[in-house]
Amino acid sequence: MKYTFMQKNNKVMDVEMDPYYGDVEEILQVHDSRRIPLSVQYRDKRMKEKKAFQEWINYRNIPKTRALAGNVFKNTDIRINSLSLKSLGLNLNDQYWFKPYGSLMQWEDVNFFENDFSRHPLGMSFRNEITSWEPPTGFSPDYSSNGNLPKYWFIQNDIRYLAKAGKKPYYQQITNEIIASKILQKAKLPHVTYEVKKIEKNIYSICPTFITPDTEYIPAYEILQVLPFKRQDGAYRHFIACGEKLGIPHIKQDIDAMLQFDYLINNTDRHFGNFGFIRNVNTLEFQSVAPIFDNGNSLWFDSPVELISPFKQPAYPFSEKQEKQVKLTDFANHWFEKLPSDWIENTIREELAKNELISKERAAKISATVKILQSNLIIYAHARKRKEEQQG
């Protein structure tokens, strides 16, 4: 079936799509190469444009690894990408969509920022057992939402919210999002604010979309090939250079603050999909680094008490260890020094205490360990300053 791939009301390219699988069969004609997704524009030159575009679609949609929902796709004939295509590929992260070729519909008629959508079409993602399920006929942004945890979008007071579940044994990711929000607010770092909400007898973290009808979120992975990779530069310096090449404002300063925050809360899941940039879809100018979000896999969320430690903790995406990664950053902005350590410790304890699955011992160990990590950040910053002064 033939579609025109659109960005709002701007034609990007005409494509032939397989309606059953939701996959790309052929790119027929490019109308505006500037608006092609960046990971396709800057693909490895050995990769064909069609394959790069297919990979972009795959990454943007529901992963096969999503908790519980993956069982539906394994045990039925339902194809992940076809669900997204039936909703025209619309989501709440960007303004791309697939317009049936020759259709008179406009972005204003169908976008999820201004129009209603089917709530909870992937509700089976939140159930322990799945008996039967029929995909709905209505549109939903849930089909084009990546990530492994069960989640869905809903509208409340005309605001689009994402609800996300946690996982066993402590369901701590939900609490962690609240803790992270409070620390980031106190530190005055750009961030997405999370709340706890009970929906249909279940507890979720919820947050509003940080994208508007005139902006889009570009995940970090999309800029990785803007420049050729030089081994001597390393992944971190290469990434910053790619961002600077694109003219992303304050990229080093903001990425450094994010990595320092990840060290503070021991975030073990900062991959190239859950941080990125905000771009104006009308002018194609980058506005900023995206606010910090998706901090649930932190604070030793699934570790037993005896493994909660400030030493040799795993990290992503620029190093395998937190200490090594944070030392890649500059410490020009001492935001972590301005936070009262007792306030951080008390905030973590108080929020964890609201989770009935978390013991007092666990909460105390986590809060005390974060206090050590904050002290380490201050030590690293002062050591860096002394070294720079000695070097003149």
C-alpha atoms as one frame of an Amber mdcrd trajectory, in Angstrom:
protein
   0.000   0.000   0.000   1.297   3.433  -0.904   1.776   6.172   1.714   3.345
   9.599   1.898   5.617   9.805   4.916   4.908  13.187   6.508   6.273  15.572
   9.128   3.188  17.539  10.172   1.884  18.721   6.771   5.269  18.551   5.049
   5.802  15.746   2.542   9.007  13.832   3.270   8.844  10.859   0.901   6.467
   8.463  -0.841   6.827   4.868   0.310   5.320   1.471  -0.398   4.417  -0.326
   2.853   3.374  -3.914   3.532   0.039  -3.474   5.388   0.214  -6.910   7.041
   3.714  -6.579   8.485   3.849  -2.787   8.593   7.287  -2.862   6.989   8.901
  -0.823   4.218   8.791  -2.391   0.769  10.210   0.488  -1.240  11.074   4.168
  -1.016   9.486   5.597  -4.153  10.322   9.297  -4.100  11.969  11.746  -1.708
  10.245  15.129  -1.478  12.272  16.830   1.284  15.567  15.223   2.281  16.035
  17.712   5.142  13.088  16.175   6.978  14.152  12.544   6.706  14.896  11.144
  10.208  18.488  11.915  11.176  19.507   8.286  11.680  18.483   7.653   8.062
  20.220  10.759   6.739  23.455   9.960   8.570  23.356   6.181   8.150  26.416
   4.111   7.437  26.939   4.611   3.706  27.126   0.830   3.276  23.496   0.638
   4.443  20.675   1.209   1.990  18.199   3.974   2.760  15.314   1.499   2.887
  16.998  -0.609   5.579  17.915   2.454   7.655  14.326   3.691   7.467  13.047
   0.259   8.513  15.390   0.261  11.517  14.120   3.707  12.492  10.536   2.396
  12.386  11.439  -0.702  14.416  13.132   1.350  17.118  10.204   3.760  17.330
   7.591   1.045  17.893   6.804  -1.448  20.662   9.772  -3.764  21.290   9.296
  -7.520  21.337  10.925  -7.475  24.771   8.194  -5.381  26.423   7.004  -7.113
  29.586   3.928  -9.319  29.079   2.888  -7.610  25.839   5.584  -9.575  24.037
   3.632 -12.750  24.743   0.769 -11.482  22.613   3.027 -10.929  19.631   4.685
 -14.324  20.075   1.443 -16.270  20.381  -0.729 -14.517  17.786  -0.503 -13.350
  14.188  -0.458  -9.713  15.287   2.511  -7.802  13.850   3.959  -4.986  15.927
   4.667  -2.600  13.068   1.266  -3.176  11.482  -0.444  -1.887  14.643   1.534
   1.326  14.405   0.813   1.694  10.700  -2.938   1.297  11.316  -2.615   4.337
  13.591  -0.678   6.070  10.786   2.534   5.847  12.830   1.399   8.775  14.976
   2.811   9.186  18.476   3.414  11.823  21.161   7.184  12.115  20.728   7.411
  13.592  17.241   5.276  14.775  14.321   6.000  12.041  11.783   3.138  10.026
  10.302   2.110   7.918   7.310  -0.573   9.527   5.164  -2.434   7.226   2.756
  -1.304   8.285  -0.709  -3.619  10.846  -2.251  -5.615  11.366   0.946  -6.853
  14.864   1.757  -6.411  14.428   5.515  -4.198  16.934   7.310  -2.006  16.581
  10.401  -4.515  18.736  12.318  -7.188  16.088  11.672  -5.325  13.146  13.185
  -2.472  14.151  15.509  -2.648  12.956  19.123  -1.606  16.299  20.603  -4.914
  17.879  19.603  -7.228  14.905  19.019  -8.594  12.125  21.198  -7.290   8.559
  20.954  -8.140   5.064  22.136  -7.138   4.595  25.743  -5.336   1.496  26.911
  -5.508  -0.591  23.688  -2.553  -2.576  24.992  -4.170  -3.106  28.370  -3.033
  -6.701  28.292   0.458  -5.360  29.019  -0.684  -4.744  32.588  -2.258  -8.116
  33.293  -0.577 -11.196  34.694  -2.516 -13.529  32.422  -3.671 -13.071  28.865
  -6.684 -15.006  27.599  -7.775 -13.334  24.395  -7.248  -9.959  22.810  -8.516
  -8.224  19.711  -6.690  -5.133  18.474  -8.954  -2.068  18.483  -9.932  -0.169
  15.391  -9.222   3.243  16.938  -5.997   5.226  16.809  -3.512   5.099  19.694
   0.014   6.388  20.363   0.761   3.241  22.387   1.751   1.275  19.287   4.580
   3.729  18.622   6.037   3.817  22.136   9.271   1.975  22.793  10.678   0.669
  26.080  10.422  -2.611  27.965   8.117  -1.714  30.860   4.324  -1.828  30.408
   3.048   1.673  29.638   0.220   3.562  27.995  -0.883   7.115  27.208  -4.017
   8.784  28.543  -5.607  12.240  28.579  -6.476  14.104  31.770  -7.565  17.745
  31.828  -6.491  17.963  28.182  -2.912  16.975  29.106  -1.308  13.874  27.567
   0.217  11.656  30.263   2.325   8.518  30.038   1.590   5.888  32.698   4.360
   3.379  33.358   4.441   0.314  35.580   7.279  -1.117  37.654   8.466  -4.696
  37.995   9.261  -7.241  40.669  10.613  -7.676  43.272  10.071  -4.166  44.686
   8.318  -2.239  41.889  10.826   0.400  42.906  11.066   2.096  39.509   7.824
   3.929  40.248   9.164   5.369  43.505  12.529   6.130  41.921  10.921   8.412
  39.337   9.419  10.494  42.140  12.725  10.669  44.019  14.582  11.682  40.865
  12.020  14.408  40.123  12.408  15.901  43.593  16.212  15.914  43.472  16.261
  17.406  39.965  13.769  20.068  41.019  15.927  20.989  44.008  19.016  21.059
  41.775  17.209  23.260  39.217  18.121  20.926  36.356  15.722  20.610  33.383
  13.632  17.491  33.942  10.300  15.777  33.450   8.149  15.743  36.594   6.705
  12.396  37.685   3.842  11.612  40.048   2.387   8.419  41.501  -1.135   7.593
  40.404  -3.452   4.704  41.206  -5.311   3.553  38.107  -7.692   0.603  38.160
  -6.232  -0.737  41.424  -2.657  -0.545  40.107   0.095   1.963  40.903   1.973
   3.746  38.122   4.338   6.626  37.666   2.844   9.218  35.343   4.394  12.156
  33.506   3.198  14.627  30.865   4.711  14.631  27.412   7.477  17.228  27.100
   6.814  17.637  23.372   4.414  20.161  21.816   2.778  20.261  18.363   5.724
  22.359  17.174   8.584  20.266  18.556   9.940  16.736  18.336  12.116  14.494
  20.473  15.194  13.120  18.722  16.799  10.209  20.621  20.555  10.392  21.091
  21.206   7.343  18.903  20.059   9.284  15.831  23.110  11.567  15.836  25.801
   8.937  16.446  26.932   8.858  12.808  26.849  12.576  12.060  30.673  12.454
  12.113  33.023   9.528  11.419  34.027   7.800  14.644  37.695   8.156  15.619
  38.831   5.566  18.127  41.205   7.990  19.830  38.284  10.306  20.654  36.256
   7.704  22.509  32.450   7.425  22.536  31.825  10.428  24.789  33.895  12.996
  22.909  32.608  11.658  19.595  29.017  12.080  20.729  29.551  15.647  21.943
  31.285  16.517  18.658  28.330  15.139  16.669  25.939  17.293  18.688  28.080
  20.390  18.263  28.210  19.752  14.509  24.401  19.910  14.463  24.396  23.117
  16.506  22.685  21.689  19.585  22.854  24.407  22.281  24.737  23.685  25.525
  25.095  20.005  24.672  28.230  19.331  26.716  27.034  21.248  29.768  23.650
  19.496  29.813  24.924  15.990  29.039  27.563  16.388  31.766  24.895  17.335
  34.310  22.818  14.308  33.292  25.751  11.906  33.667  26.612  13.391  37.057
  23.008  12.930  38.142  23.091   9.333  36.885  26.169   8.764  39.037  24.423
  10.253  42.072  21.388   7.952  41.816  23.275   5.014  40.264  21.209   4.973
  37.082  22.216   1.779  35.285  20.031   2.255  32.207  20.972   5.545  30.521
  21.004   4.230  26.959  20.964   6.176  23.674  17.172   6.019  23.528  16.211
   7.654  26.826  18.072  10.895  26.410  18.260  13.168  23.425  17.239  16.516
  22.015  14.310  18.775  21.225  14.029  20.207  17.724  11.588  22.691  16.224
   9.724  20.789  13.488   8.913  23.945  11.540  12.424  25.405  11.320  14.378
  22.154  11.972  16.526  24.056  14.472  17.632  22.314  17.652  16.286  24.037
  20.741  17.943  22.146  23.588  18.931  18.877  25.145  15.741  17.107  26.245
  14.845  17.382  29.943  16.102  14.478  32.039  13.569  11.647  32.140  13.263
   7.870  32.603  15.240   7.445  35.827  13.452   4.361  37.166  16.268   1.838
  36.773  18.347   3.466  39.480  18.897   3.369  43.249  19.668  -0.373  43.058
  16.027  -0.925  42.051  16.266  -4.718  41.846  19.386  -5.440  43.917  19.294
  -7.187  47.296  20.450  -5.074  50.247  23.843  -6.750  50.488  24.730  -5.649
  46.933  23.928  -1.968  47.443  27.336  -0.316  47.195  28.951   2.902  45.911
  31.814   0.948  44.336  32.229  -0.494  40.840  28.644   0.136  39.767  27.681
  -0.484  36.110  27.013   2.435  33.771  25.852   3.332  30.272  26.294   4.585
  27.604  29.863   5.951  27.502  31.597   3.642  29.976  30.962   0.359  31.733
  31.497   1.823  35.228  29.894   4.846  36.876  33.102   6.280  38.307  34.911
   6.143  34.975  31.951   7.657  33.126  31.404  10.592  35.476  35.100  11.487
  35.274  34.627  12.121  31.543  32.549  15.179  32.421  33.518  18.715  33.314
  32.567  19.873  36.795  32.080  23.548  35.963  28.518  23.527  37.320  28.690
  22.320  40.917  24.925  21.739  41.138  25.441  18.657  43.338  27.378  20.706
  45.886  24.424  23.008  46.433  22.136  20.166  47.544  21.958  19.594  51.326
  23.093  15.995  51.827  20.712  15.467  54.738  17.828  16.640  52.557  18.707
  14.081  49.865  19.003  11.297  52.426  15.695  12.170  54.093  13.867  12.572
  50.777  14.963   9.133  49.601  13.983   7.504  52.897  10.594   9.208  53.013
   9.657   8.256  49.462  10.884   4.660  49.745   8.923   4.301  52.997   5.719
   4.803  50.986   6.425   1.552  49.142   5.216  -1.331  51.313   7.572  -3.766
  49.571  10.688  -1.869  50.681  12.075  -2.509  54.162  13.476   0.182  56.455
  16.864  -1.497  56.170  16.784  -1.256  52.385  15.682   2.384  52.420  18.401
   3.301  54.929  21.116   1.535  52.919  20.102   3.216  49.660  19.889   6.719
  51.145  23.221   6.366  52.963  24.935   5.126  49.789  23.637   8.055  47.743
  25.086  10.358  50.396  28.491   8.749  49.759  28.088   9.223  46.008  27.307
  12.913  46.479  30.461  13.255  48.567  32.431  11.524  45.800  31.130  13.997
  43.209  32.354  16.894  45.332  35.761  15.241  45.735  36.049  14.642  41.972
  35.108  18.255  41.225  37.681  19.698  43.621  40.373  17.337  42.361  39.666
  18.413  38.785  39.856  22.075  39.766  43.226  21.597  41.514  44.596  19.756
  38.504  43.514  22.524  36.134  45.066  25.180  38.381  48.357  23.269  38.481
  48.382  23.000  34.703  47.883  26.758  34.546
